[in-house]
Amino acid sequence: MLFANKINKFRTIALLMIFVGMGIMYLGFIWPAAMMLFFILGLLGVGSSVSIYFWVGILSTQALQVECPECGRITKILGKMDQCMYCRAHLTMDRSLATESTTPESPDQDSQ
């Protein structure tokens, strides 16, 4: 579920940037002569992560909410194609990219 759709991918990248920024800050304790440099680089990583979280929050409020045909839950779509947040089914709003349904046809009731 970590990389289920575009919104979650952006959130995961932002979370990783926080951890990388904190790790860079901790490197300053290993080399005290360059502590200020590592602190500034770490703050840049954490600050850029905050800006990505802000941007994803704005995108999330503008995303189209649809019901997933596979699991029946409400999910958000960014762009023309995305995946369901829950079951990772591929969803699209563009008819030219859509595939045909693969559900089997039901047998006729009259043939019995």
N, C-alpha and C positions, 0 to 999 in steps of 0.2 A: 504494500500500500504506500510505500515511501515515494515511489515514482509513478503513481497511478495516472495522474493527468498533469496538464501544464501548470496549474496553480500549485499543486503539491511539489512539482519539480523546482519551481522558483523558491518555494519556502524551504525546501531541503538545501538548496544551494546557499540561501541566506544563513541557515543554521550552521552549515559547515564553515562559512566565512567568519562567523562569530568564534567558533572553536579555533580556527586557524589564527585569527587576530589575537586571541588570548594566548595561544601558544607562542606567537611571535613576541608578545609582551614578556612571557616567562623567560625567553632567551636572554633578555636583558640582565637577569640575575646571574647567568653563566658568564657573560662578558660585561662587567660593570663599566668599562670604559665606553661602551656603545649603548648603555642603558637607555639614554634619551632617544637615540635613533630607533631602537626596537620598540620603545613605548609609542612613538609617533606612528611607526608603521602598523603596529597593532591597533592603534586607535583609528587609523584609516580603514583597516579591514572591518572593524566593528561598526564604524560609521557608515560604510558602504552597505553593510548588511542591514542596518536600520533603514536606509533609504530603499533597499529592495523590498523589505517587509512593508513599508509604506506604499510603494508602487503596486505590490501584489494585493494589498488591501483595497486599493482603488479599483484594480482590475476585477477583483472578486465581486465587488458590488455591482459592476457593470456586466458581468457574465450572464449569459442566457441560461436559465434553468429549464431543464427538460427531464422527462421521466425516462429512465433507461429501459429499453425493451427486454433486456436480459433479466435484470434483477428487480425491476419495478420501483427502484428508489429514485428520488430526485437528485440530480447531479448538475454540475455547471459545465458549460462548454465555452472555451475560448477559441476564437477563430472558426475556420470551416470544419476542421476535424479535431477531435479530442478523444479521450478515453473516459469511461465511467470511473468515478472515484472509488467505487466499491468492488466492482467485478472486472474492471479493466476491459470492458467491451468497447470496441471502436464505434464512436458515434460521429455522425456528420450532419451538417445542415445543407450541404450541396448535393443535389440529386444526381449530378454527373459522377460523383465519387462513391455513391451508395452502391452496395451489392444487393443482389436479390435475396429474399428470405430463403433459408434452407430448411424450413419446417416441413415435415412430410404432410402430404394431403390426407385428409380424413376419409375413410372409406364411406361409401354411400350406405344409407340405412335401408334402401329398397332392395339391395342385392341379396338379402338374407332370406 
